[in-house]
């Protein structure tokens, strides 16, 4: 597990988007390294910069199109 964590960390450091998300989760959940919320937050910010927040983007598009009339995210999936 530790070797996988270090490989993931190296890939994230060079900017591979998917590994940034994985590394964030590793730090947040304490997998492969001790739980470190400060590092998790740091990587989360980097994750946002590379556009990993698709859920947020989809939600913004959905609400802009008027799909949130009921005020519930469950409508998101029935909309598409």
C-alpha positions as CSV (number, residue, x, y, z in Angstrom):
1,X,0.0,0.0,0.0
2,X,2.8,2.4,0.8
3,X,4.6,1.8,-2.5
4,X,1.3,2.5,-4.4
5,X,0.9,5.7,-2.3
6,X,4.4,6.9,-3.3
7,X,3.8,6.1,-7.0
8,X,0.5,8.0,-6.8
9,X,2.2,10.9,-5.1
10,X,4.9,11.1,-7.8
11,X,2.3,11.1,-10.6
12,X,0.2,13.8,-8.8
13,X,3.3,16.0,-8.4
14,X,3.8,16.0,-12.2
15,X,0.2,16.9,-12.7
16,X,-1.7,13.8,-13.7
17,X,-5.2,14.8,-13.0
18,X,-6.7,11.4,-11.9
19,X,-3.9,10.8,-9.5
20,X,-4.4,14.2,-7.8
21,X,-7.9,13.1,-6.9
22,X,-6.6,9.7,-5.6
23,X,-3.8,11.4,-3.6
24,X,-6.4,13.7,-2.0
25,X,-8.5,10.8,-1.0
26,X,-5.4,8.9,0.4
27,X,-4.6,11.8,2.7
28,X,-8.2,12.4,3.7
29,X,-8.9,8.8,4.5
30,X,-5.4,7.9,5.8
31,X,-4.7,5.3,3.2
32,X,-1.0,4.7,2.4
33,X,-0.1,7.5,4.7
34,X,-1.3,8.8,8.0
35,X,-4.6,10.8,7.9
36,X,-3.5,14.4,7.1
37,X,-6.3,16.9,6.5
38,X,-3.9,19.7,5.8
39,X,-2.3,17.9,2.9
40,X,-5.7,16.6,1.8
41,X,-6.9,20.2,1.6
42,X,-3.8,21.3,-0.2
43,X,-4.3,18.6,-2.9
44,X,-8.0,19.3,-3.0
45,X,-7.1,22.9,-4.0
46,X,-4.8,21.6,-6.7
47,X,-7.5,19.3,-7.8
48,X,-9.8,22.2,-8.4
49,X,-7.2,24.0,-10.4
50,X,-6.9,21.2,-12.9
51,X,-10.6,20.9,-13.4
52,X,-11.4,17.8,-11.4
53,X,-14.6,19.3,-10.0
54,X,-16.9,17.9,-12.7
55,X,-19.7,17.3,-10.2
56,X,-19.7,21.0,-9.4
57,X,-19.6,22.0,-13.0
58,X,-22.4,19.6,-13.9
59,X,-24.5,21.0,-11.0
60,X,-23.9,24.5,-12.2
61,X,-25.0,23.6,-15.8
62,X,-28.0,21.7,-14.4
63,X,-29.2,24.6,-12.3
64,X,-28.6,27.1,-15.1
65,X,-30.8,25.1,-17.4
66,X,-33.5,25.3,-14.7
67,X,-33.3,21.7,-13.7
68,X,-33.4,22.3,-10.0
69,X,-37.0,23.4,-9.6
70,X,-37.6,21.0,-6.8
71,X,-34.5,22.1,-4.9
72,X,-33.1,18.5,-4.8
73,X,-30.0,17.0,-6.3
74,X,-32.0,13.8,-6.9
75,X,-33.6,15.6,-9.9
76,X,-30.2,15.9,-11.5
77,X,-30.2,12.2,-12.6
78,X,-33.8,12.1,-13.8
79,X,-33.1,15.3,-15.8
80,X,-30.6,13.6,-18.1
